[in-house]
Amino acid sequence: MLRNSSVIPSPASRITNKTLAILVGGGPAPGINGVIRSATIEAVNLGCKVLGIYDGYKWLSRGSTRYVERLTIDRVSRVHYRGGSILRTSRVNPTGDPDMMRNVLGVLTELEVDYLVSIGGDDTAFTAREIDRMAGDQMQVVHVPKTIDNDLPLPGQMLTFGYQTAREMGAQIVKSIMEDAFTTNRWYFLVTMGRKAGHLALGMGIAAGATLTIIGEEFSGKPIRMAHVCDILEGAIIKRKLLGRDYGVVMMSEGLIASIDDKDLEHVNGAETDDHGNVRYSEISLARIVKDRVRKRLEARGIDCTIVNKNLGYELRSLPANSYDLEYTQNLGYSAVRYLLNGGTNAMIAIRDGGPYIIRLDEVIDEKTGKIATRMVDMDNPYYQMCRDFMIRLEKSDFKDKKRLSRLARVANCTLEEFRSQFGYLADS
C-alpha cells in the first residue's frame, strides 16, 4: 500500500497556463490554513494560477462558479496562524447523486482546473477518488488527510494533521477539570469527538492523567450494552472510594454510541445525520445518559456521589495550530503540489521521516463499505496497554485477593458474592 517517495523532485521547468484549485470538506481541524498557505505558495512559485473554492462541494454540486477566489502569496502568507478555514468548509456529499457529481466536474472544467488539492477526512477523500475516476486524464487529484479523530488509514502510527493540536488543548481542559474534581469532590464524565475511533479520547486521557478512558475498540466490535459501560464506571467509582478518593474524571469516545445496542438507545431514535449519512453523535448526550444511570445505581447502594457530564469537541476543531501541526501542514501542502506537478494523481499525501509518502486512494477502500477504511485504536499495541495500566478500573487482582474483594463489597454495600456476580466479568474483558 505504501510508496516511499521521500524525495519528490521539483518539476523540470515552471508550469505555465495551469490552474490548481484547493477546497476543504468535512469538519474543521487545526492546521487547514497551513495546508492552504503552503500549497498556494509552492504552486504560485512554480507558475500556477491558484483558486480557492469556498464551502467544499456545496456550490460546485449546484453548478455555481460564484464562490471561488484567486489565491496569491500575499493573500495566504500569514493565514497559517489562524484557526478554522479561510475557505470555510461543508459536509455536502455529491457522491450519492450523479447529477451533483456531473455539476462538480462541470464547474471544475469551466474553471479550467488541472490540479485539485482536496483537504478533508474519509468522506472527502472518497469524493476525491470519485472525481479522479470521472475526470480521467483531464485532471489530477490529491487528497490531504485531515481530522482531529486521527482515524484515516495512514501507515503505522502516522498522525492526521489537527490531532496533535486538538489533543493538546483537550488535555489542558481535562487537567483543569481534574483540579475541579479534586477541589469539589465530584466526578466528571467527559465525552469527546471520535465518530468511530477512540484515538482522541485515549490521547487526551493519558496526556492529562484522567482516571480512566473508555473507547469503543475495547469491546472487540461486539454490540455494547449500556449496562456494561455503567458497570465499568460504577466499579471504578467504588474502587476509588476504597482508596479514599471520592472524585475522578472519565473520558469517553463519542463513537461508543455507534456500537451501543439499539435496545439501549430507543429513546434517542431519530438522531440527526449529516450529508454523508453519519449520525451526529454530538447531538446525543452520551455522558448525560450514562451519568443518570450510574447515579441511580449509586443512590440505590446508599453512596452519595455528585457526577457532572460535559461534551468536549467543538472547542477543539477551529483552534490555531500548534507548532507540530504548523510544521506538519507546511510539509503536506508543499508535498501535495510537488506530487501533482510531477504527474501524480488519485492519492493521499502523508509525511513520514520528514518526507512525503504516497498512498493510493484505491488501496485504502474498505471492501465491506466501499468507502475509505477507518483506522481504529490498535488494542494489541503496547501504547494501549500503557494507557490501560494507568487507569483506575476493576482488575483481575481485585478479585483474586479475597480480603481486597471483601473491602470493595463493603464499600458497595453488598455481599462479596453479589459484588463478584455483578462486576466479576470485567476482570476478563
Secondary structure, 3 states (H helix, E strand, C coil): CEEECCCCCCCCCCCCCCEEEEEEECCCCCCHHHHHHHHHHHHHHCCCEEEEECCCCCCHHHCCCCCEEEECHHHHCCHHHCCCCCCCCECCCHHHCHHHHHHHHHHHHHCCCCEEEEEECHHHHHHHHHHHHHHHHHCEEEEEEECCCCCCCCCCCCCCECHHHHHHHHHHHHHHHHHHHHHHCCEEEEEECCCCCCHHHHHHHHHHCCCEEECHHHHCCCCECHHHHHHHHHHHHHHHHHCCCCCEEEEEECCHHHHECHHHHHHHCCCCECCCCCECHHHCCHHHHHHHHHHHHHHHCCCCCCEEEEEECHHHHCCCCCHHHHHHHHHHHHHHHHHHHCCCCCEEEEEECCEEEEEEHHHHECCCCCCECCCCCCCCCHHHHHHHHCCCCCCHHHHHCHHHHHHHHHHCCCCHHHHHHHHHHHHHC
